[in-house]
Amino acid sequence: MSRHLLGLRDLSVTQIQHLLDLAQSYADGERPAGILAGRTLMTLFYEPSTRTEISFELAAKRAGAEVVRCDVDRSSVKKGESFVDTVQTLEALGADAIVIRHPMAGAPTLASQLVRCAVINAGDGMHEHPTQGLLDLLTVSQRRERIAGLKVALVGDVLHSRVARSALWGFTKLGASLTLVGPPTLLPPLLPSSLFPLPSQVTMTSSLEEGLQDADVVMALRMQLERQQHGYVPSLAEYARYYAVTARTLAYARPDALLLHPGPMNLGVEITADAAYGARSVIQTQVANGVAVRLAVLLWALDIDEQREPPRSLRELGAERGNAGAREREVAEIPATRPLPVIASGASRSGGPRGDLMNNEIATGLRPSQ
Ligand code: CP
Protein backbone atom coordinates (compact mmCIF):
# COMPACT_ATOMS: atom_id res chain seq x y z
CA MET A 1 0.00 0.00 0.00
CA SER A 2 1.16 3.53 -0.62
CA ARG A 3 -0.08 6.83 0.74
CA HIS A 4 -0.07 10.29 -0.77
CA LEU A 5 1.06 13.41 1.05
CA LEU A 6 -0.81 16.29 -0.55
CA GLY A 7 -1.20 18.76 2.29
CA LEU A 8 -1.13 19.14 6.06
CA ARG A 9 -4.79 20.09 5.95
CA ASP A 10 -5.52 16.42 5.18
CA LEU A 11 -3.48 14.96 8.05
CA SER A 12 -4.73 14.24 11.57
CA VAL A 13 -2.89 15.48 14.63
CA THR A 14 -1.80 11.89 15.27
CA GLN A 15 -0.35 11.53 11.77
CA ILE A 16 1.53 14.84 12.03
CA GLN A 17 2.93 13.89 15.44
CA HIS A 18 3.93 10.46 14.13
CA LEU A 19 5.84 12.02 11.22
CA LEU A 20 7.56 14.48 13.57
CA ASP A 21 8.60 11.72 15.97
CA LEU A 22 9.91 9.62 13.10
CA ALA A 23 11.83 12.58 11.65
CA GLN A 24 13.29 13.40 15.05
CA SER A 25 14.74 9.92 15.39
CA TYR A 26 16.61 10.49 12.11
CA ALA A 27 17.63 14.03 13.13
CA ASP A 28 19.08 12.39 16.24
CA GLY A 29 21.27 10.15 14.13
CA GLU A 30 19.31 6.93 13.61
CA ARG A 31 20.75 5.21 10.52
CA PRO A 32 18.22 4.50 7.77
CA ALA A 33 20.62 2.28 5.78
CA GLY A 34 18.82 -0.13 3.48
CA ILE A 35 15.28 0.55 4.59
CA LEU A 36 14.36 1.80 1.10
CA ALA A 37 16.47 -0.75 -0.81
CA GLY A 38 14.70 -1.88 -3.97
CA ARG A 39 12.44 1.19 -4.06
CA THR A 40 12.58 3.88 -6.74
CA LEU A 41 11.93 7.55 -6.07
CA MET A 42 11.36 9.92 -8.98
CA THR A 43 11.37 13.68 -8.66
CA LEU A 44 9.38 15.85 -11.06
CA PHE A 45 9.96 19.56 -10.49
CA TYR A 46 8.30 22.08 -12.81
CA GLU A 47 9.70 24.92 -10.69
CA PRO A 48 13.23 25.50 -9.40
CA SER A 49 14.31 24.12 -6.04
CA THR A 50 17.48 23.74 -4.04
CA ARG A 51 16.43 22.56 -0.58
CA THR A 52 13.42 20.39 -1.29
CA GLU A 53 14.73 18.45 -4.26
CA ILE A 54 18.19 17.87 -2.82
CA SER A 55 16.92 16.83 0.59
CA PHE A 56 14.46 14.34 -0.94
CA GLU A 57 17.34 12.89 -2.96
CA LEU A 58 19.65 12.73 0.03
CA ALA A 59 17.02 11.12 2.22
CA ALA A 60 16.14 8.48 -0.36
CA LYS A 61 19.78 7.68 -1.21
CA ARG A 62 20.81 7.38 2.43
CA ALA A 63 18.02 4.85 2.88
CA GLY A 64 19.15 2.84 -0.15
CA ALA A 65 16.54 3.84 -2.72
CA GLU A 66 17.24 4.39 -6.38
CA VAL A 67 16.61 8.04 -7.23
CA VAL A 68 15.78 9.37 -10.67
CA ARG A 69 15.44 13.06 -11.34
CA CYS A 70 13.13 13.98 -14.24
CA ASP A 71 14.66 17.18 -15.55
CA VAL A 72 11.56 18.88 -16.92
CA ASP A 73 13.53 21.28 -19.12
CA ARG A 74 15.19 18.35 -20.90
CA SER A 75 12.18 16.03 -20.84
CA SER A 76 9.40 15.38 -23.34
CA VAL A 77 7.39 18.06 -21.57
CA LYS A 78 9.33 20.36 -23.89
CA LYS A 79 7.83 18.46 -26.83
CA GLY A 80 4.33 19.05 -25.51
CA GLU A 81 3.79 16.00 -23.32
CA SER A 82 1.05 16.67 -20.79
CA PHE A 83 1.46 16.60 -17.02
CA VAL A 84 -0.87 13.62 -16.80
CA ASP A 85 1.06 11.62 -19.41
CA THR A 86 4.35 12.53 -17.78
CA VAL A 87 3.23 11.27 -14.37
CA GLN A 88 1.82 8.07 -15.83
CA THR A 89 5.04 7.55 -17.78
CA LEU A 90 7.11 7.81 -14.62
CA GLU A 91 4.91 5.23 -12.93
CA ALA A 92 5.16 2.89 -15.92
CA LEU A 93 8.96 3.23 -15.70
CA GLY A 94 8.84 1.89 -12.17
CA ALA A 95 8.38 4.74 -9.70
CA ASP A 96 7.30 3.67 -6.21
CA ALA A 97 6.96 7.33 -5.26
CA ILE A 98 6.85 10.54 -7.29
CA VAL A 99 7.73 13.85 -5.67
CA ILE A 100 6.06 16.70 -7.55
CA ARG A 101 6.56 20.46 -7.56
CA HIS A 102 4.26 22.34 -9.89
CA PRO A 103 3.13 25.95 -10.36
CA MET A 104 -0.52 24.88 -10.48
CA ALA A 105 -2.26 24.35 -7.16
CA GLY A 106 -3.65 20.84 -7.09
CA ALA A 107 -1.33 19.23 -9.65
CA PRO A 108 -0.13 16.57 -7.14
CA THR A 109 -3.76 15.92 -6.18
CA LEU A 110 -4.59 15.26 -9.82
CA ALA A 111 -1.57 12.98 -10.15
CA SER A 112 -2.62 11.03 -7.04
CA GLN A 113 -5.91 10.21 -8.74
CA LEU A 114 -4.15 8.72 -11.76
CA VAL A 115 -1.43 6.48 -10.34
CA ARG A 116 -1.08 3.75 -7.77
CA CYS A 117 2.37 4.78 -6.54
CA ALA A 118 2.79 7.32 -3.77
CA VAL A 119 2.56 11.01 -4.71
CA ILE A 120 4.25 13.57 -2.51
CA ASN A 121 3.55 17.26 -2.87
CA ALA A 122 6.80 19.26 -2.93
CA GLY A 123 4.95 22.55 -3.37
CA ASP A 124 1.99 23.25 -5.67
CA GLY A 125 1.27 26.81 -6.67
CA MET A 126 -0.30 28.75 -3.83
CA HIS A 127 -1.80 25.67 -2.21
CA GLU A 128 0.54 23.75 0.15
CA HIS A 129 4.14 22.71 0.79
CA PRO A 130 3.56 20.01 3.39
CA THR A 131 7.14 18.80 3.92
CA GLN A 132 8.18 22.43 4.53
CA GLY A 133 5.37 22.69 7.09
CA LEU A 134 6.61 19.55 8.84
CA LEU A 135 10.21 20.74 8.99
CA ASP A 136 9.04 24.09 10.37
CA LEU A 137 7.11 22.25 13.10
CA LEU A 138 10.08 19.99 13.83
CA THR A 139 12.47 22.94 14.11
CA VAL A 140 10.21 24.79 16.54
CA SER A 141 9.41 21.71 18.63
CA GLN A 142 13.12 20.91 19.02
CA ARG A 143 13.70 24.37 20.51
CA ARG A 144 10.49 24.77 22.48
CA GLU A 145 9.52 21.17 23.32
CA ARG A 146 5.95 21.93 22.33
CA ILE A 147 3.82 23.63 19.72
CA ALA A 148 0.59 23.94 21.73
CA GLY A 149 0.14 27.38 23.21
CA LEU A 150 2.84 29.07 21.13
CA LYS A 151 2.12 32.32 19.35
CA VAL A 152 3.34 32.23 15.75
CA ALA A 153 3.52 35.23 13.40
CA LEU A 154 3.75 34.71 9.62
CA VAL A 155 4.96 37.93 8.01
CA GLY A 156 4.87 39.04 4.41
CA ASP A 157 3.39 37.67 1.21
CA VAL A 158 0.84 35.36 2.82
CA LEU A 159 -1.45 35.62 -0.18
CA HIS A 160 0.84 33.74 -2.56
CA SER A 161 2.58 31.51 -0.04
CA ARG A 162 2.08 27.73 0.00
CA VAL A 163 4.51 27.67 2.93
CA ALA A 164 2.09 29.86 4.88
CA ARG A 165 -0.83 27.55 4.14
CA SER A 166 0.98 24.43 5.34
CA ALA A 167 2.22 26.33 8.40
CA LEU A 168 -1.32 27.48 9.09
CA TRP A 169 -2.71 23.95 9.16
CA GLY A 170 0.27 22.40 10.92
CA PHE A 171 0.68 24.92 13.71
CA THR A 172 -3.03 25.31 14.44
CA LYS A 173 -3.68 21.55 14.42
CA LEU A 174 -0.98 21.18 17.06
CA GLY A 175 -2.52 23.95 19.19
CA ALA A 176 -0.56 27.11 18.33
CA SER A 177 -2.21 30.43 17.57
CA LEU A 178 -1.27 32.19 14.36
CA THR A 179 -1.19 35.81 13.25
CA LEU A 180 -0.90 36.61 9.55
CA VAL A 181 0.93 39.92 9.09
CA GLY A 182 1.32 41.91 5.88
CA PRO A 183 -0.04 44.74 3.77
CA PRO A 184 -3.76 44.26 3.03
CA THR A 185 -2.96 43.41 -0.60
CA LEU A 186 -0.84 40.43 0.48
CA LEU A 187 -3.22 38.96 3.04
CA PRO A 188 -5.85 36.39 2.00
CA PRO A 189 -9.21 37.97 1.22
CA LEU A 190 -11.64 37.69 4.08
CA LEU A 191 -14.20 35.05 3.29
CA PRO A 192 -17.42 34.33 5.11
CA SER A 193 -16.68 31.59 7.63
CA SER A 194 -19.62 29.66 6.18
CA LEU A 195 -17.69 29.41 2.91
CA PHE A 196 -14.27 28.83 4.33
CA PRO A 197 -13.89 28.16 8.02
CA LEU A 198 -10.41 29.24 9.09
CA PRO A 199 -9.22 27.78 12.37
CA SER A 200 -10.35 30.04 15.20
CA GLN A 201 -6.75 30.58 16.36
CA VAL A 202 -5.92 32.58 13.19
CA THR A 203 -5.95 36.39 13.17
CA MET A 204 -4.68 38.97 10.67
CA THR A 205 -3.15 42.41 10.95
CA SER A 206 -1.34 44.89 8.75
CA SER A 207 0.69 46.26 11.65
CA LEU A 208 4.07 44.57 12.01
CA GLU A 209 4.39 45.82 15.58
CA GLU A 210 0.97 44.46 16.54
CA GLY A 211 1.48 41.15 14.74
CA LEU A 212 4.84 40.43 16.34
CA GLN A 213 3.73 41.41 19.85
CA ASP A 214 4.62 38.56 22.23
CA ALA A 215 5.31 36.16 19.35
CA ASP A 216 7.27 33.02 20.25
CA VAL A 217 7.97 32.29 16.59
CA VAL A 218 8.35 34.73 13.69
CA MET A 219 8.40 33.36 10.17
CA ALA A 220 9.33 35.77 7.40
CA LEU A 221 7.85 34.74 4.05
CA ARG A 222 9.51 35.15 0.70
CA MET A 223 8.07 37.83 -1.56
CA GLN A 224 6.67 35.62 -4.35
CA LEU A 225 7.33 37.91 -7.29
CA GLU A 226 6.88 35.05 -9.75
CA ARG A 227 3.24 34.66 -8.63
CA GLN A 228 2.33 38.35 -8.63
CA GLN A 229 0.47 39.53 -11.72
CA HIS A 230 0.75 43.20 -10.87
CA GLY A 231 2.19 45.42 -8.21
CA TYR A 232 0.87 44.41 -4.81
CA VAL A 233 3.14 46.94 -3.11
CA PRO A 234 4.25 50.39 -4.30
CA SER A 235 7.88 49.26 -4.40
CA LEU A 236 10.05 46.62 -2.77
CA ALA A 237 11.90 49.36 -0.91
CA GLU A 238 8.67 50.65 0.56
CA TYR A 239 7.53 47.13 1.43
CA ALA A 240 10.83 46.53 3.21
CA ARG A 241 10.50 49.77 5.12
CA TYR A 242 7.22 48.69 6.71
CA TYR A 243 7.38 44.89 6.79
CA ALA A 244 10.97 43.62 6.71
CA VAL A 245 11.91 41.46 9.68
CA THR A 246 15.08 43.07 10.99
CA ALA A 247 17.02 42.89 14.22
CA ARG A 248 15.14 46.06 15.21
CA THR A 249 11.60 44.91 14.36
CA LEU A 250 12.24 41.47 15.87
CA ALA A 251 12.36 43.30 19.19
CA TYR A 252 8.54 43.54 19.02
CA ALA A 253 8.45 39.77 19.59
CA ARG A 254 9.42 37.91 22.76
CA PRO A 255 13.11 38.22 23.69
CA ASP A 256 13.63 34.52 23.00
CA ALA A 257 11.54 34.39 19.81
CA LEU A 258 12.74 32.06 17.07
CA LEU A 259 13.16 33.42 13.55
CA LEU A 260 12.30 31.15 10.63
CA HIS A 261 12.38 31.63 6.87
CA PRO A 262 11.62 28.84 4.39
CA GLY A 263 14.23 30.07 1.92
CA PRO A 264 15.31 31.18 -0.54
CA MET A 265 15.57 34.62 1.05
CA ASN A 266 15.29 38.00 -0.64
CA LEU A 267 17.73 39.72 1.69
CA GLY A 268 16.81 43.36 2.16
CA VAL A 269 13.17 42.78 1.20
CA GLU A 270 11.32 40.50 3.66
CA ILE A 271 14.31 39.94 5.94
CA THR A 272 17.63 41.65 6.59
CA ALA A 273 21.03 40.12 7.16
CA ASP A 274 21.22 41.21 10.80
CA ALA A 275 18.10 39.15 11.54
CA ALA A 276 18.69 36.25 9.13
CA TYR A 277 22.18 35.53 10.45
CA GLY A 278 21.53 36.69 14.01
CA ALA A 279 21.27 34.77 17.25
CA ARG A 280 17.55 34.06 16.98
CA SER A 281 17.69 32.63 13.48
CA VAL A 282 17.05 28.90 13.07
CA ILE A 283 17.01 29.07 9.28
CA GLN A 284 19.96 26.73 8.79
CA THR A 285 18.41 24.25 11.23
CA GLN A 286 15.24 24.29 9.12
CA VAL A 287 17.30 23.32 6.07
CA ALA A 288 19.15 20.56 7.93
CA ASN A 289 15.87 19.15 9.29
CA GLY A 290 14.57 18.84 5.73
CA VAL A 291 16.44 15.59 5.17
CA ALA A 292 15.06 13.88 8.29
CA VAL A 293 11.54 15.06 7.57
CA ARG A 294 11.62 13.90 3.96
CA LEU A 295 12.97 10.53 4.98
CA ALA A 296 10.12 10.14 7.46
CA VAL A 297 7.62 11.14 4.79
CA LEU A 298 9.04 8.64 2.29
CA LEU A 299 8.79 5.78 4.80
CA TRP A 300 5.26 6.79 5.72
CA ALA A 301 4.19 7.18 2.08
CA LEU A 302 5.59 3.75 1.23
CA ASP A 303 4.02 2.27 4.35
CA ILE A 304 7.26 0.99 5.81
CA ASP A 305 7.42 3.38 8.73
CA GLU A 306 6.08 0.71 11.07
CA GLN A 307 8.73 -1.84 10.04
CA ARG A 308 11.33 -0.14 12.20
CA GLU A 309 11.59 0.30 15.93
CA PRO A 310 8.93 2.76 17.06
CA PRO A 311 10.64 6.08 17.66
CA ARG A 312 10.54 7.72 21.04
CA SER A 313 8.47 10.85 21.27
CA LEU A 314 10.01 14.29 21.10
CA ARG A 315 9.02 14.79 24.72
CA GLU A 316 11.02 11.74 25.86
CA LEU A 317 13.99 12.77 23.78
CA GLY A 318 13.83 16.33 25.08
CA ALA A 319 13.78 15.20 28.70
CA GLU A 320 16.80 12.97 28.03
CA ARG A 321 18.71 15.84 26.49
CA GLY A 322 17.84 18.18 29.33
CA ASN A 323 15.90 20.37 26.89
CA ALA A 324 19.06 21.01 24.97
CA GLY A 325 17.25 20.64 21.66
CA ALA A 326 18.11 18.33 18.82
CA ARG A 327 21.38 18.01 17.01
CA GLU A 328 21.76 21.31 15.32
CA ARG A 329 24.28 23.05 13.21
CA GLU A 330 25.55 26.33 14.49
CA VAL A 331 24.27 29.24 12.48
CA ALA A 332 27.25 30.99 10.98
CA GLU A 333 27.95 34.33 12.58
CA ILE A 334 27.89 36.79 9.70
CA PRO A 335 28.42 40.42 10.60
CA ALA A 336 25.31 42.54 10.32
CA THR A 337 27.36 44.97 8.25
CA ARG A 338 27.65 42.42 5.44
CA PRO A 339 26.62 44.14 2.18
CA LEU A 340 23.15 43.20 1.06
CA PRO A 341 22.94 41.39 -2.27
CA VAL A 342 21.23 43.19 -5.09
CA ILE A 343 17.61 42.10 -5.44
CA ALA A 344 17.01 40.19 -8.62
CA SER A 345 15.34 42.56 -11.02
CA GLY A 346 14.23 40.13 -13.69
CA ALA A 347 11.68 38.14 -11.69
CA SER A 348 8.69 37.14 -13.75
CA ARG A 349 5.44 38.66 -12.63
CA SER A 350 3.17 36.34 -14.51
CA GLY A 351 0.74 33.81 -13.18
CA GLY A 352 -1.27 33.42 -10.02
CA PRO A 353 -4.71 34.90 -9.85
CA ARG A 354 -5.94 36.20 -6.53
CA GLY A 355 -8.82 34.16 -5.26
CA ASP A 356 -9.81 31.65 -2.65
CA LEU A 357 -6.22 30.89 -1.89
CA MET A 358 -6.67 28.92 1.25
CA ASN A 359 -8.38 26.26 -0.81
CA ASN A 360 -6.92 23.87 -3.27
CA GLU A 361 -7.86 25.68 -6.43
CA ILE A 362 -7.17 22.89 -8.60
CA ALA A 363 -8.62 19.95 -8.66
CA THR A 364 -11.36 20.57 -11.08
CA GLY A 365 -9.58 23.38 -12.91
CA LEU A 366 -6.32 21.77 -13.96
CA ARG A 367 -6.16 20.90 -17.59
CA PRO A 368 -4.10 17.86 -18.52
CA SER A 369 -1.75 19.90 -20.66
CA GLN A 370 -0.65 22.05 -17.72
N1 CP B 1 11.75 26.22 0.92
C1 CP B 1 11.87 25.66 -0.31
O1 CP B 1 10.95 25.03 -0.83
O2 CP B 1 13.08 25.85 -0.89
P1 CP B 1 13.46 25.34 -2.36
O3 CP B 1 12.62 26.11 -3.34
O4 CP B 1 14.94 25.65 -2.48
O5 CP B 1 13.19 23.86 -2.43
Boltz pocket constraint, residues with backbone or C-beta under 6 A from the ligand:
constraints:
  - pocket:
      binder: B
      contacts: [[A, 48], [A, 49], [A, 50], [A, 51], [A, 52], [A, 53], [A, 122], [A, 123], [A, 129], [A, 132], [A, 262], [A, 263], [A, 264]]
      max_distance: 6.0
